[in-house]
Amino acid sequence: MDLRFAPAVPGDAAECVRVRGLTRENAVPAERLRALGITTESWASDIESGTLPGFICRADGALVGYCFGARDTGEVVVLALLPDFEDQGIGRRLLDLVVELLRARGHRRLFLGCSPNPAARSHGFYRHLGWRSTGTFDSHGDEVLELVVS
């Protein structure tokens, strides 16, 4: 399998919306994203403007995962991966790329929302990588985790 990681471009937005609805946990279909104000067009615009930089992974040309961060706040906004590509280091690599990008832009404290349920894959994934609970929750009920980078 030919895996390729690359910075996201506006033309990736439609595939990102599709993949977001196909993840194993926390899948968000296009209709729900639209209700939250996230459309292919808004996502592409945020990539184009640089407010939502990120990276994608393609396997044999097909988009299988991505990670995006907020340029201005240091939030890791989303990490999504198709189920067939879990447990191969792809999610970790995508996250590492976004963490480095945000660190290079001057952020020393990164944060993200994560399921507070210990049975959720994301719960252990982020903690294993050094992310720590802030003891707070966001408006979606997700636990806010932080990572201090130097």
N, C-alpha and C positions, 0 to 999 in steps of 0.2 A: 504494500500500500504506500502510495506517495503522499506524505503529509507535508503541507506547506503553510507556514504562518506568515501573515502579512498585515500591515496596517489596513484598517478598514477604510473603504472609500464609499461615497454616497450610493453608488450602484449596488452595494452589498445590503442595503437597508431592507429591501423586500425579502431577501432570503433570511435575514435576521429575524424579521417578524414571523416568518413561517416556522423557523427552528424554535423560536420561543414557545410556540404552542405544542411542540412535540417532545419537550424534555420530560424526564421521568418524574421529577418532583417539581412542584411549583410551576407547572406549565401554565402559560397565559396565552390563550388564543387571541387572534387578531381582533375579534370583536371586543374583548375585554380591554386590550391595549387601547383600542380606539376610544372606548369609554373613559379611559384615563388620560386621553389627549395625545396618545402616542400612535402615530400613523407612519406608514412608509415614508411619506413626504416629510413629516416633522423629523423623523430619525435621520433621513438623508440630509436634511438641512443642518441638523446639529453636527453631523459628521463634517459636512462641508465647511461650516463656520469654525470648526475646531473646538466647540464647547463640549463635545462628547467624543473624545478620541478613543480609539480602541483597536483591537486586533482580532482577526478572524483566523480560523484554521480550515483548510480545505483538504479533503482526502480524495485523491484521484479526481480533483476538480470540483467536487461537491462540498458546499459549506456544511461543516459538521459541528462547529462551535465558535464562540466568540466571547470577548470580554470588553466592556466599555467602562470608562471612568469619567467623572465630571472634572473638567479642566480647572474650574474656578474654586471648587470646594474640597477636592481630594477624595470624593466618595467613589468607591467602586460600585457602579450603578447596577451592572448585570454581568453575570457569568452564566452562559448557557451552553449545553453540550448534548448532542443526541445520545440516547441511551447506549447504542451500539459502540460508542467511542469512549465510554467511561472506563476508568481504571487502566488507562494507557499513558497517563501523564500529560494529556492534552489540556485539561482544565488547569492544572498547576502551571503549565507553560504559559497559557493565555493570561492567567492571573499575574504571574511574574512579569510579563511584558507590560501590563498596565500599571503594576506597582512601580516598576522602574520608570515608566513614562511620567507618572505623577510625581515621583520623587525628583526626577530631572527638572520638572517644572516648579520645583521649590517646596512642594508639600512635604512636611515632616511627620504629619499625623494623617493617616488614611482611615477611612471608616466605610462600613457597609452594613446593610440589614441582613440578618440571617435568621432562619427558623430557630425558635427557642426549644424546639422538640429534639431531645437527644437522639431520637430514632431517625431523624432526618439526616441524609448523607452530608448536607452542607454543614451541619452542626459540628461534626468531628473534623471535616475537611479543613475548614478555616482555622480551627483551634490547633490542629496538628501543624499548621504552617506558621503559628506564632500570633495569630489574631487573638485578642482578649476582649472579654465582655466589658462594656462600659457601665453595665447595670441599668441601662435605659432601653426603651423600646420606641420604634418609630410609629408613624401614623397607621401603618399597615399591620402592626402587632409584631413586627420582626424585632429581634434583639439587635441592638447596635454593637458591633464589634469594632475594635480599632487596632491599627498596627502602627507602631512608631518606627520610622525609618530614618537613617542618618545620611 
